[in-house]
């Protein structure tokens, strides 16, 4: 079998060229990652040549930005949350994991507390396939990529919180930490005597954040019970109509081929909740330091976090009792604001204003005169509001697709850029990894992880603060690898006592 690796630098305006062919003798080798990068990142001098096309003022400004935001200097600068200690006690879901990742990237010391058997998320892997997992070089244990990706900059310790001695050790850690994050079933930690009501008496400055699906109080709080609490991220999407809004309406597709709601492929409800939780924690830290001197309890739910980004759907419903229907890739507010198929994928074109919309028409009409004729014959298309009607959308996108179907994304992008139109290709993931812009900014980069070897990852968006940038220092950690370091540092526990705790099943 011959596998061909191709150069995706054509997003910079060049041609797609074949660069390497590799013979695969064992079919299992196909599962191995492709070499990265296929094409090296641009040098700073090459980037300057691109900047010069926009004038000397652009060069001066961009060079200044690169000097203060550049990746190379990131690790020499201070961290915003230095001195803040966080215990992440959540398991299974990504809300707590993403929240603590954001804090860890900003410099907080985050200690991930797992049961002695490990967070079940460690063992989650697509289709249950072990070949999609990584093996650490110390214990030789397999770990799923989802868990490794959200273990960035965190320490791993084990502690059995269902054991009385485990809870006592947990309480001894509390006076020395600033934040606790957990996602156990409603009231569970309170029943164990380690909830906010009990821990705030030990440490009044403690900020305690619970992340769940519907909340720990309210008429429906028991509906998400301990029997299904852990893996109900889609319930958060379903409960706030996010799933109902997502997907193609049945009327747009051949009978029987569509119309069903669609959940996000990513665990978007958990990620939205994690982001909201991190913002809440940062606000609580500021309030504690600048105003009250005390901590507080925070509750974040996935359903409500996702509801907050549903645009104007609720206001629309209250305005005229209209339930927003699924519109697929189309936006009911704008005509020409969608991706449409072309010869080698999909092309996103945006026509938010009259100026952009008519420029799109001129661009398409250069090769496809039918579009110009449509505009001249249909009065609905001459006004922004009128052209958003379903009939007008169908006409516009039908002709746009007829134009795109015979050209590739790079050709379409060049043609649209000639008319200064907002447009860009819908990229596949391998193209994202090879995208010359992301590689140059080091947003996509390889980290040499101490335990798992080289891992391709995305840098945190918070990295572009010029004084206190976020950073990724490491990715995954083997289960309990930091027990000796953390327990000795904060509780004075030595190797002999650690062995006794392990024999009792406490760590």
C-alpha positions in Angstrom: 0.0 0.0 0.0 1.3 3.5 -0.9 0.3 6.4 1.3 0.9 9.9 -0.2 1.5 12.9 2.0 0.6 16.3 0.3 1.6 19.9 0.9 -1.3 22.0 2.0 0.5 25.3 1.7 -1.9 26.2 -1.1 -3.8 28.3 1.4 -0.9 30.8 1.0 -1.7 31.0 -2.7 0.5 28.2 -4.1 -0.3 24.9 -5.8 -1.0 21.7 -3.9 2.0 19.5 -4.6 2.9 15.9 -3.8 5.9 15.8 -1.4 6.3 12.3 -0.2 5.2 8.7 -0.8 5.6 6.0 1.9 5.1 2.3 1.5 2.9 0.7 4.2 3.7 -2.9 4.7 1.6 -3.5 7.7 -2.0 -2.3 7.6 -1.8 -1.3 11.2 0.8 1.3 10.3 -1.9 3.3 8.7 -3.1 4.2 12.2 0.2 5.9 13.0 0.2 9.7 12.8 1.4 11.3 9.7 4.7 13.2 9.9 4.2 16.8 11.1 4.8 19.3 9.8 4.6 18.2 6.2 5.7 21.7 5.3 7.9 23.8 7.7 6.4 27.0 9.2 7.3 30.3 7.4 10.3 32.2 8.7 9.9 35.7 10.1 11.5 37.2 7.0 9.0 35.3 4.7 6.2 36.7 6.8 7.5 40.2 6.5 7.4 39.9 2.7 3.7 39.2 3.0 3.2 42.1 5.4 4.9 44.5 2.9 2.1 44.0 0.4 -0.1 46.0 2.8 2.3 48.9 3.2 5.1 50.0 5.6 2.7 50.9 8.4 1.4 47.3 8.5 4.9 46.0 8.7 5.8 48.2 11.6 2.6 47.3 13.6 2.8 43.6 13.0 6.5 43.4 13.9 5.7 45.2 17.1 2.9 42.6 17.9 5.2 39.7 17.1 7.8 41.2 19.5 5.4 41.3 22.4 3.3 38.3 21.7 5.8 35.9 20.1 5.8 32.3 21.3 9.5 32.2 22.0 9.2 34.7 24.9 6.1 33.1 26.4 8.0 31.0 28.9 10.2 33.8 30.2 7.2 35.9 31.4 5.3 35.8 34.7 2.1 33.8 35.1 -1.1 35.6 36.1 -2.3 33.0 38.7 1.1 32.2 40.3 0.4 31.3 43.9 -3.2 30.2 43.4 -3.8 26.5 44.3 -6.7 24.5 42.9 -8.1 21.1 43.7 -10.0 19.5 40.8 -12.0 16.7 42.3 -14.3 16.1 39.4 -14.4 12.9 37.4 -15.8 11.6 34.1 -16.9 14.9 32.4 -15.0 17.7 30.7 -16.7 20.7 32.4 -14.4 20.5 35.5 -11.5 19.3 33.4 -11.6 22.2 31.0 -12.2 24.7 33.8 -9.1 23.6 35.7 -7.1 23.5 32.4 -7.8 27.2 31.8 -6.6 28.0 35.3 -3.6 25.8 35.0 -2.6 27.4 31.7 -2.7 30.8 33.5 -0.2 29.6 36.1 -2.4 28.2 38.9 -1.1 25.1 40.6 -3.8 22.6 39.8 -3.9 19.2 41.6 -6.1 16.7 40.0 -7.5 14.3 42.6 -8.6 10.9 41.2 -9.9 7.8 42.8 -7.3 5.1 43.3 -8.6 3.4 40.2 -8.3 6.6 38.2 -10.8 9.0 36.7 -12.9 6.9 34.3 -12.2 9.5 31.6 -8.7 8.2 31.4 -9.9 5.0 29.8 -12.3 6.6 27.3 -11.1 6.0 23.7 -12.9 6.0 20.3 -14.6 2.6 19.6 -12.8 1.2 22.7 -9.7 0.8 20.6 -6.5 0.7 22.6 -4.4 1.7 19.6 -5.9 5.2 19.9 -4.5 5.5 23.4 -1.0 6.6 24.5 1.2 4.6 26.9 3.3 6.4 29.5 7.0 5.7 29.8 7.0 5.2 33.6 4.1 2.9 34.5 3.4 1.6 31.0 -0.3 2.4 31.5 -2.6 3.3 28.6 -4.4 6.6 28.7 -7.0 8.1 26.4 -6.2 11.3 24.4 -9.3 13.1 25.7 -8.0 12.9 29.2 -4.3 13.6 28.3 -5.4 16.8 26.4 -7.2 18.2 29.5 -4.5 17.1 32.0 -2.3 20.0 30.8 -0.2 21.6 33.5 -1.9 19.5 36.3 -0.5 17.2 38.9 -2.1 13.8 39.5 -2.7 12.4 43.0 -5.0 9.6 44.1 -7.3 9.8 47.1 -10.3 7.7 48.1 -12.9 10.3 49.2 -15.4 7.6 50.1 -13.0 6.3 52.8 -13.1 8.2 56.2 -9.3 8.6 56.3 -9.3 9.8 52.7 -11.8 12.5 53.6 -9.6 13.6 56.6 -6.6 13.9 54.3 -8.7 16.0 51.9 -9.8 18.3 54.7 -6.1 18.8 55.7 -5.4 20.0 52.2 -8.2 22.6 52.3 -6.4 25.3 54.4 -3.7 25.5 51.8 -5.8 25.8 48.7 -7.8 28.6 47.1 -10.3 26.7 44.9 -12.1 23.4 44.9 -13.8 22.2 41.7 -16.2 19.2 41.7 -19.0 17.7 39.7 -20.4 14.9 41.8 -24.2 14.3 42.1 -26.1 17.1 43.8 -25.4 17.3 47.5 -23.1 14.2 47.5 -20.0 16.0 48.9 -22.2 17.7 51.5 -23.4 14.3 52.7 -19.8 13.1 53.0 -19.0 16.2 55.1 -16.7 17.7 52.6 -19.1 20.1 50.8 -18.8 23.9 50.9 -20.7 24.3 54.1 -18.2 22.2 56.0 -15.0 23.2 54.1 -15.7 26.9 54.4 -15.5 26.6 58.1 -12.0 25.2 57.7 -11.0 27.8 55.2 -13.3 30.9 55.0 -11.3 32.1 51.9 -12.1 29.0 49.9 -13.8 29.3 46.5 -15.9 26.2 45.8 -17.2 25.6 42.3 -19.7 22.9 41.5 -20.3 22.1 37.8 -23.3 20.0 36.7 -26.1 19.6 34.2 -29.3 21.2 35.7 -28.2 22.3 39.1 -28.2 21.1 42.7 -31.5 22.8 43.5 -34.8 23.4 41.7 -37.7 21.0 40.9 -35.8 19.1 38.3 -32.5 18.7 40.2 -33.1 15.0 41.1 -34.0 14.2 37.4 -30.3 14.0 36.7 -29.5 11.4 39.4 -26.4 9.7 40.6 -27.3 6.8 38.3 -26.8 8.9 35.2 -24.9 12.0 36.4 -21.5 11.3 34.8 -22.2 10.8 31.1 -25.1 13.2 30.5 -23.4 16.0 28.7 -25.9 15.6 25.7 -28.7 16.2 28.3 -27.3 19.7 28.7 -27.5 20.3 25.0 -31.0 18.8 24.8 -32.4 20.7 27.8 -31.7 24.2 26.4 -32.9 23.5 22.8 -29.3 23.6 21.4 -29.9 20.1 19.9 -33.3 21.1 18.6 -31.8 24.1 16.8 -28.9 22.1 15.2 -29.2 20.2 11.9 -31.0 20.5 8.6 -34.8 21.1 8.5 -36.7 18.3 6.8 -38.2 20.6 4.2 -34.7 21.3 2.7 -33.7 17.7 2.1 -35.1 14.8 0.1 -37.9 13.0 1.9 -36.7 10.7 4.7 -33.1 11.9 4.5 -33.0 14.7 7.1 -34.9 16.9 9.5 -33.7 15.3 12.8 -32.0 17.4 15.4 -28.3 16.9 15.8 -26.0 17.2 18.8 -22.6 18.8 18.6 -19.8 16.4 17.8 -17.7 18.0 20.6 -18.9 18.0 24.2 -19.9 21.6 23.7 -22.2 21.9 26.8 -19.3 20.7 29.1 -16.9 23.1 27.4 -19.3 26.0 27.7 -19.8 25.2 31.4 -16.1 24.9 32.0 -15.4 28.3 30.4 -18.2 29.9 32.5 -16.9 28.2 35.7 -13.4 29.6 35.1 -14.7 33.1 34.6 -16.8 32.8 37.8 -13.7 31.6 39.7 -11.6 34.5 38.4 -14.3 36.9 39.4 -14.6 35.3 42.9 -10.8 35.5 43.3 -10.8 39.2 42.5 -13.7 39.9 44.8 -12.0 38.0 47.6 -8.7 39.8 47.2 -10.1 43.3 46.6 -13.4 43.5 48.5 -14.6 40.8 51.0 -11.5 38.8 52.0 -13.8 35.7 51.9 -14.5 32.9 49.4 -17.8 31.9 48.1 -19.8 29.0 46.6 -20.3 28.9 42.8 -22.7 26.7 40.8 -22.5 26.4 37.0 -24.7 24.2 34.9 -24.1 23.0 31.4 -27.7 23.6 30.2 -27.7 27.2 31.4 -24.1 27.9 30.1 -25.1 26.7 26.7 -28.4 28.6 26.8 -26.4 31.8 27.3 -25.0 31.5 23.8 -28.3 30.7 22.0 -28.2 34.1 20.3 -31.6 35.8 20.4 -33.8 32.6 20.4 -35.6 33.2 23.7 -36.2 36.9 23.0 -37.5 35.9 19.6 -39.9 33.4 21.2 -41.2 36.0 23.6 -41.5 38.6 20.9 -43.9 36.7 18.6 -44.2 33.2 20.1 -42.1 31.9 17.2 -39.9 28.8 17.8 -36.7 29.2 15.8 -36.6 26.3 13.3 -33.5 24.4 12.2 -31.9 26.1 9.3 -28.8 24.0 8.7 -25.9 26.0 7.5 -28.1 29.0 6.6 -28.6 32.0 8.7 -32.1 33.5 8.6 -30.7 37.0 9.3 -28.4 37.1 6.3 -28.3 36.1 2.6 -24.9 34.8 1.7 -23.7 33.7 5.1 -23.1 30.0 4.7 -20.8 27.3 3.4 -21.6 25.7 0.1 -20.1 22.7 -1.7 -17.3 23.2 -4.3 -15.1 20.8 -6.2 -12.9 19.7 -3.3 -14.9 20.5 -0.2 -16.9 23.5 1.1 -16.4 27.3 0.8 -17.7 29.8 3.4 -18.8 33.1 1.9 -20.1 36.1 4.0 -22.3 38.9 2.6 -23.4 40.7 5.8 -23.8 44.1 4.1 -25.2 45.4 0.8 -21.6 46.3 -0.3 -20.4 42.7 0.3 -23.5 41.1 -1.2 -23.2 43.0 -4.5 -19.5 42.3 -4.7 -20.3 38.6 -4.3 -22.7 39.0 -7.2 -20.1 40.7 -9.3 -17.5 38.0 -8.6 -19.8 35.1 -9.4 -21.2 36.8 -12.5 -17.8 37.2 -14.0 -17.8 33.4 -14.6 -21.5 32.6 -14.2 -23.7 35.4 -15.7 -26.9 33.7 -14.4 -26.3 35.3 -11.0 -26.2 38.8 -12.4 -29.4 38.1 -14.3 -31.1 36.8 -11.2 -30.3 40.0 -9.3 -31.7 42.2 -12.1 -34.9 40.2 -12.4 -35.8 39.5 -8.8 -36.7 42.7 -6.8 -36.5 40.7 -3.5 -32.8 40.5 -3.9 -32.2 44.2 -4.1 -33.0 44.9 -0.4 -31.2 43.3 2.5 -34.3 42.4 4.5 -36.2 41.0 1.6 -33.4 38.8 0.3 -33.4 36.9 3.6 -36.7 35.2 2.8 -36.5 31.5 2.3 -37.3 31.8 -1.4 -34.5 34.2 -2.0 -32.1 32.1 0.0 -32.8 29.1 -2.1 -32.3 31.0 -5.3 -29.0 32.6 -4.1 -27.4 29.5 -2.7 -28.5 27.3 -5.7 -26.6 29.6 -8.1 -23.7 30.0 -5.8 -23.3 26.2 -5.6 -23.6 26.0 -9.4 -20.6 28.4 -9.6 -18.6 26.6 -6.9 -19.1 23.0 -8.1 -16.5 23.3 -10.9 -13.8 25.1 -8.9 -11.6 24.2 -6.0 -11.5 26.1 -2.7 -8.2 27.8 -3.4 -9.4 29.1 -6.8 -12.7 30.3 -5.2 -10.8 32.0 -2.4 -8.5 33.9 -4.9 -11.5 35.0 -7.0 -13.4 36.2 -3.9 -10.4 38.0 -2.5 -10.0 39.9 -5.7 -13.3 41.6 -4.8 -12.5 42.0 -1.1 -15.2 39.6 0.0 -15.2 37.9 3.4 -14.6 34.2 2.4 -12.6 31.2 3.4 -12.4 27.5 2.9 -14.0 25.0 5.3 -10.8 23.1 6.3 -10.4 19.5 7.2 -8.5 18.7 10.4 -5.3 17.7 8.7 -5.4 21.0 6.8 -5.9 22.8 10.1 -2.7 21.2 11.5 -0.8 22.2 8.3 -2.3 25.7 8.0 0.6 28.1 7.5 -1.0 30.8 9.6 -1.5 28.6 12.7 1.9 27.0 12.4 3.6 30.4 12.2 1.8 31.7 15.3 2.7 28.4 17.1 -1.0 27.9 17.8 -0.6 24.4 16.4 2.6 22.9 17.7 4.3 19.8 19.1 5.0 19.5 22.8 7.6 17.0 23.9 5.7 15.6 26.9 7.8 14.0 29.7 5.6 10.9 29.9 3.9 10.5 26.6 6.4 11.8 24.1 5.6 14.3 21.2 2.0 15.4 21.1 0.5 17.7 18.6 -1.7 20.2 20.4 -3.3 23.7 20.2 -1.9 26.5 22.3 -4.3 28.3 24.7 -6.0 31.4 23.2 -5.1 33.1 26.5 -1.4 32.8 25.4 -1.7 36.1 23.6 -1.5 38.3 26.7 1.7 40.2 26.3 2.6 40.5 30.0 1.2 37.3 31.6 0.5 34.8 28.7 -1.0 31.4 29.3 1.2 28.4 28.3 1.2 24.6 28.2 4.1 23.2 30.2 3.1 19.5 29.9 0.1 17.4 28.8 -0.8 14.2 30.6 0.3 12.7 33.8 0.3 9.0 34.8 -2.2 8.1 37.5 -0.9 9.1 41.0 2.5 10.0 39.7 2.6 13.1 41.9 1.4 11.4 45.2 4.8 11.6 46.9 5.5 15.2 45.8 2.1 16.7 46.7 1.5 14.8 50.0 5.0 15.5 51.2 4.8 19.2 50.2 1.4 20.0 51.8 0.9 17.3 54.5 4.4 16.2 55.4 3.6 12.5 54.5 6.7 10.4 53.8 7.1 7.2 51.7 6.4 4.8 54.6 3.0 6.4 55.4 2.2 6.6 51.7 2.7 2.8 51.4 0.4 2.3 54.4 -2.3 4.5 52.8 -2.0 2.5 49.6 -2.3 -0.8 51.4 -5.6 0.5 53.0 -6.9 1.6 49.6 -6.9 5.3 50.5 -4.5 6.3 47.7 
